[in-house]
Each structure stands twice: as C-alpha cells, then as structure tokens.
Amino acid sequence: QNRWLLVEFLPVDDGALVLSEKTIWAAVKQSVVHNFGDAGWGGIGVSLSVKYYSPTTHMCILKVGREYHNTAWGAVTLLTAIDGRRIVPHVVHVSGTIKHAQMAAVTHNRAVVARLRARANRSASYRDSYDDYLENSERDINALKDY
C-alpha cells in the first residue's frame, strides 16, 4: 500500500528553477535524515520514489509507503532549498491511489497554466505552447504505473 503526494515547488527567487527527479529525491532524503534521523530514513528509504516532475509547473508526484507518508510529507514541507535554489514546497494533494493522484495532477496543471495565461493577459481560448504542454503532461501523467 502506497501514498502519492502531489507537490509543487515554488521558486523564491526570480529565474529558472531547474530540477530533476534525481535532485528532488536527494533533497527529500537529506531532509528526512536531517529532521527524522537514520531511523526515519530507514523506514522511508525503501519506498520513496519520484514518479513525475514537470519543469514547467514545478510539480512533482512522490510515491511512498502508506505507513511513512507523514514522514515524507513532513520532510517535504521542511525543505527550504534544492540544489542551492530556495523553494517553498506546497503539498497540493495526498492520495491512496495512483489514479486519484493522476487526476489531481492534471487538474492542478490546468489551474497553473490558467494562472500563467491570466498573468500574460491571454484568454482561456488562446492557443499557445501551453496547449501542447497540457496534452503532453496529461499523457505522461496518465502513463504512470503503480510500481
């Protein structure tokens, strides 16, 4: 049994936030060890994985064992920087199934793109590169498997 955490990493500073699944995993590991010790990492380390990351919306899907999801959630919440870049983590959704995590991720992506378009004074019907991004990200998210 797993839990799925949908996390948005909001950059504090202006500029591009360049992350990868590997750097996110390493940052969460470091946070678990720092805040919960080796015992915390011993419990969570086997089941923790980063299943998806979008550099466009800075959204990530983490998979963790059900009994350790509170530890993972706490470790993510306590993150202040990843690879030297200051961030504010926002846990958007926690789910018991991959399907619900996928639906929440797609919905959240659409909301983020709508905010980006609003900031650029674009109408909802305006066609731009975000349309391709939404199609591709929805396909990638829905292709995730529970393993």
C-alpha positions as CSV (number, residue, x, y, z in Angstrom):
1,Q,0.0,0.0,0.0
2,N,1.3,3.4,-1.0
3,R,0.5,7.1,-0.7
4,W,1.0,9.5,-3.5
5,L,2.0,13.1,-2.7
6,L,1.4,15.8,-5.3
7,V,3.9,18.6,-4.5
8,E,4.5,21.9,-6.1
9,F,8.0,23.5,-5.6
10,L,7.5,27.3,-5.8
11,P,10.8,29.2,-6.5
12,V,11.5,32.0,-4.1
13,D,13.9,33.9,-6.4
14,D,13.3,35.0,-9.9
15,G,14.9,32.9,-12.6
16,A,14.5,29.4,-13.9
17,L,14.2,26.6,-11.4
18,V,16.0,23.7,-12.9
19,L,15.3,20.5,-11.0
20,S,15.2,16.8,-11.9
21,E,13.7,13.7,-10.3
22,K,17.1,12.8,-9.0
23,T,17.8,16.1,-7.3
24,I,14.3,16.1,-5.7
25,W,14.8,12.6,-4.4
26,A,18.2,13.5,-3.0
27,A,16.7,16.7,-1.3
28,V,13.9,14.7,0.3
29,K,16.4,12.1,1.5
30,Q,18.6,14.8,3.0
31,S,15.5,16.4,4.7
32,V,14.4,13.0,6.1
33,V,17.8,12.3,7.5
34,H,18.3,15.8,8.9
35,N,14.8,16.1,10.5
36,F,14.0,12.4,11.4
37,G,17.4,10.8,11.6
38,D,18.6,7.5,10.3
39,A,15.6,5.7,11.7
40,G,13.3,7.9,9.7
41,W,15.3,7.3,6.5
42,G,15.4,3.5,7.3
43,G,11.6,3.4,7.2
44,I,11.0,5.6,4.2
45,G,14.1,4.9,2.1
46,V,12.8,1.7,0.6
47,S,9.5,3.0,-0.7
48,L,10.3,6.6,-1.6
49,S,10.4,7.4,-5.3
50,V,9.8,10.4,-7.5
51,K,7.4,9.3,-10.2
52,Y,7.0,12.5,-12.2
53,Y,8.4,16.0,-12.3
54,S,7.3,18.9,-14.6
55,P,9.9,21.7,-15.0
56,T,7.1,23.9,-16.5
57,T,4.8,23.9,-13.5
58,H,7.4,22.7,-10.9
59,M,5.0,19.9,-9.9
60,C,6.2,16.5,-8.7
61,I,4.5,13.2,-7.8
62,L,6.1,11.3,-4.9
63,K,5.3,7.7,-4.1
64,V,5.9,6.5,-0.5
65,G,4.8,3.6,1.7
66,R,1.5,4.3,3.5
67,E,3.0,3.9,7.0
68,Y,5.6,6.6,6.2
69,H,3.7,9.1,4.2
70,N,3.5,11.5,7.2
71,T,7.3,11.4,7.5
72,A,7.7,12.1,3.8
73,W,5.1,14.9,4.0
74,G,6.9,16.5,6.9
75,A,10.3,16.2,5.2
76,V,9.0,17.8,2.0
77,T,7.3,20.6,4.0
78,L,10.6,21.3,5.8
79,L,12.6,21.7,2.6
80,T,13.9,25.3,2.0
81,A,16.2,24.7,-0.9
82,I,17.0,22.2,-3.6
83,D,20.5,22.3,-5.2
84,G,21.1,25.7,-3.6
85,R,17.9,27.2,-5.1
86,R,15.4,28.5,-2.5
87,I,12.0,27.0,-2.8
88,V,8.7,26.8,-1.0
89,P,7.2,23.3,-1.2
90,H,3.4,23.1,-1.4
91,V,1.8,19.7,-0.9
92,V,-1.3,20.0,-3.1
93,H,-2.8,16.6,-2.7
94,V,-2.3,13.3,-0.9
95,S,-3.9,10.2,-2.4
96,G,-4.1,6.5,-1.7
97,T,-4.3,5.5,-5.3
98,I,-2.3,6.5,-8.4
99,K,-5.4,7.2,-10.3
100,H,-6.6,9.9,-7.9
101,A,-3.0,11.4,-7.9
102,Q,-3.1,11.5,-11.7
103,M,-6.5,13.2,-11.7
104,A,-5.3,15.8,-9.2
105,A,-2.1,16.4,-11.1
106,V,-3.9,17.0,-14.4
107,T,-6.4,19.4,-12.7
108,H,-3.5,21.2,-10.9
109,N,-1.5,21.6,-14.2
110,R,-4.6,23.1,-15.9
111,A,-5.0,25.6,-13.0
112,V,-1.3,26.6,-13.1
113,V,-1.5,27.1,-16.9
114,A,-4.7,29.2,-16.5
115,R,-2.8,31.4,-13.9
116,L,0.2,31.8,-16.3
117,R,-2.2,32.8,-19.1
118,A,-4.0,35.2,-16.9
119,R,-0.7,36.8,-15.9
120,A,0.1,37.2,-19.6
121,N,-3.4,38.7,-20.2
122,R,-4.4,35.8,-22.5
123,S,-7.9,34.4,-22.8
124,A,-8.7,30.8,-21.9
125,S,-9.3,30.0,-25.6
126,Y,-5.9,31.4,-26.7
127,R,-3.8,28.7,-28.4
128,D,-0.1,28.7,-27.4
129,S,2.7,26.3,-26.4
130,Y,0.9,25.6,-23.1
131,D,-1.7,23.7,-25.0
132,D,1.0,21.2,-26.2
133,Y,2.4,21.1,-22.7
134,L,-1.0,20.2,-21.2
135,E,-1.6,17.5,-23.8
136,N,1.9,16.0,-23.3
137,S,1.9,16.3,-19.5
138,E,-1.6,14.7,-19.3
139,R,-0.3,11.8,-21.4
140,D,2.8,11.4,-19.3
141,I,0.9,11.6,-16.0
142,N,-1.7,9.1,-17.1
143,A,1.1,6.7,-18.3
144,L,2.5,6.4,-14.7
145,K,2.3,2.9,-13.3
146,D,2.0,1.8,-9.6
147,Y,5.4,0.2,-9.3
